[in-house]
């Protein structure tokens, strides 16, 4: 069962306004920034912690002590920057199905090949390229 339609509704109108770029996947990573510049880790932390933008803590737990009721359905985000490279993290956020077809994690930066997408969200990404880069910038700081 895919939870993307439910998450899309929960995330609200966070969809990116600009036409998404097509990232170049190399092995198990997207080595190049979607925006051509680094993201902002503080903004990324806010997206990860947000109960309306990223919804990351719905499934993941992480080193964000002020956020209660963190998830346990997916790996902890603590140490993510030690486990995966920047490019590997980027691919997991852009489209985790490229690594695991059965993942419950939504493809935060994919528009094609999705099922049961509400008309208002058709052709739009959940996060903008800049937001993806901000989340990646935050996650790479999480070292063991």
C-alpha positions as CSV (number, residue, x, y, z in Angstrom):
1,X,0.0,0.0,0.0
2,X,1.3,3.4,-0.9
3,X,0.8,6.2,1.6
4,X,1.9,9.0,-0.9
5,X,-1.7,10.2,-1.6
6,X,-2.4,10.5,2.2
7,X,0.9,12.3,2.8
8,X,0.3,14.6,-0.1
9,X,-2.9,15.7,1.5
10,X,-1.3,16.1,4.9
11,X,1.5,18.1,3.4
12,X,-0.9,20.5,1.9
13,X,0.0,22.8,-0.9
14,X,3.8,22.5,-0.4
15,X,4.2,21.6,-4.0
16,X,7.0,23.3,-5.9
17,X,5.9,26.0,-8.2
18,X,8.9,25.7,-10.6
19,X,9.2,22.9,-13.1
20,X,11.4,20.3,-11.4
21,X,14.8,19.5,-12.8
22,X,15.6,16.0,-13.8
23,X,18.5,14.9,-11.5
24,X,21.3,12.7,-12.7
25,X,21.5,9.5,-10.8
26,X,24.9,7.9,-10.5
27,X,24.9,4.4,-8.8
28,X,23.0,4.9,-5.6
29,X,23.2,8.7,-5.4
30,X,22.4,12.1,-7.0
31,X,25.9,13.7,-6.6
32,X,25.0,17.2,-7.8
33,X,22.8,19.7,-6.1
34,X,19.4,20.2,-7.6
35,X,19.8,24.0,-7.4
36,X,23.5,24.3,-8.1
37,X,24.3,25.5,-4.6
38,X,24.3,24.1,-1.1
39,X,21.2,24.1,1.0
40,X,20.8,25.7,4.4
41,X,21.0,23.3,7.3
42,X,18.9,25.4,9.7
43,X,16.0,25.6,7.1
44,X,16.5,21.9,6.5
45,X,16.1,21.1,10.2
46,X,12.9,23.2,10.3
47,X,11.5,21.2,7.4
48,X,12.4,17.8,9.0
49,X,10.8,18.9,12.3
50,X,7.7,20.4,10.7
51,X,4.5,18.6,11.1
52,X,3.1,20.2,7.9
53,X,6.0,20.5,5.5
54,X,8.3,17.5,5.6
55,X,6.5,15.3,8.0
56,X,9.7,13.3,8.4
57,X,9.2,12.7,12.1
58,X,5.9,10.9,11.3
59,X,8.0,7.9,10.4
60,X,11.6,8.7,11.5
61,X,13.0,9.7,14.9
62,X,15.8,12.2,15.0
63,X,17.9,14.4,17.3
64,X,15.2,17.1,17.6
65,X,14.4,16.8,21.3
66,X,11.7,19.5,21.3
67,X,9.6,17.5,18.9
68,X,7.5,14.8,20.8
69,X,5.9,11.7,19.3
70,X,8.6,10.8,16.8
71,X,8.1,7.8,14.5
72,X,9.6,4.4,14.6
73,X,8.6,3.0,11.2
74,X,11.8,4.1,9.5
75,X,15.5,4.4,10.4
76,X,16.5,7.1,12.9
77,X,17.9,10.2,11.3
78,X,20.6,10.4,14.0
79,X,23.9,9.6,12.4
80,X,22.4,9.9,8.8
81,X,25.4,12.0,7.7
82,X,27.8,9.2,8.9
83,X,25.8,6.4,7.2
84,X,25.2,8.0,3.8
85,X,26.9,10.5,1.6
86,X,25.3,13.8,0.5
87,X,24.4,12.3,-2.8
88,X,23.0,9.2,-1.3
89,X,20.8,11.3,1.1
90,X,19.7,13.4,-1.9
91,X,18.5,10.4,-3.8
92,X,16.6,9.0,-0.8
93,X,14.7,12.3,-0.5
94,X,14.1,12.8,-4.2
95,X,12.9,9.3,-4.9
96,X,13.5,6.5,-2.4
97,X,11.8,4.0,-4.8
98,X,14.9,4.0,-6.9
99,X,16.6,2.1,-4.1
100,X,13.6,0.2,-2.7
101,X,10.4,-0.2,-4.8
102,X,8.4,-1.1,-1.7
103,X,9.4,1.9,0.5
104,X,6.6,3.8,2.2
105,X,8.7,7.0,2.0
106,X,7.2,9.4,-0.4
107,X,9.1,10.6,-3.4
108,X,9.5,14.2,-2.3
109,X,10.8,15.4,-5.7
110,X,9.2,13.3,-8.4
111,X,6.2,14.0,-10.5
112,X,5.9,11.1,-12.9
113,X,4.7,7.5,-12.4
114,X,2.7,8.3,-9.3
115,X,-0.7,6.8,-8.6
116,X,-3.8,8.3,-7.2
117,X,-2.5,11.9,-7.1
118,X,-5.0,14.6,-6.4
119,X,-5.6,16.8,-9.4
120,X,-4.3,19.9,-7.4
121,X,-0.9,18.1,-6.9
122,X,-0.6,16.5,-10.4
123,X,2.8,17.5,-11.9
124,X,4.0,19.1,-8.7
125,X,6.7,17.9,-6.3
126,X,6.1,17.7,-2.5
127,X,9.3,19.7,-1.8
128,X,11.0,22.3,-4.0
129,X,14.5,21.7,-5.2
130,X,15.7,24.3,-2.6
131,X,13.9,22.5,0.2
132,X,15.4,19.2,-0.8
133,X,18.9,20.8,-0.7
134,X,18.1,22.3,2.7
135,X,17.1,18.9,4.1
136,X,20.2,17.3,2.6
137,X,22.3,20.1,4.2
138,X,20.8,19.3,7.6
139,X,21.0,15.5,7.3
140,X,24.8,15.6,6.4
141,X,25.4,17.4,9.7
142,X,24.0,14.4,11.7
143,X,27.2,12.5,12.4
144,X,27.7,9.8,15.0
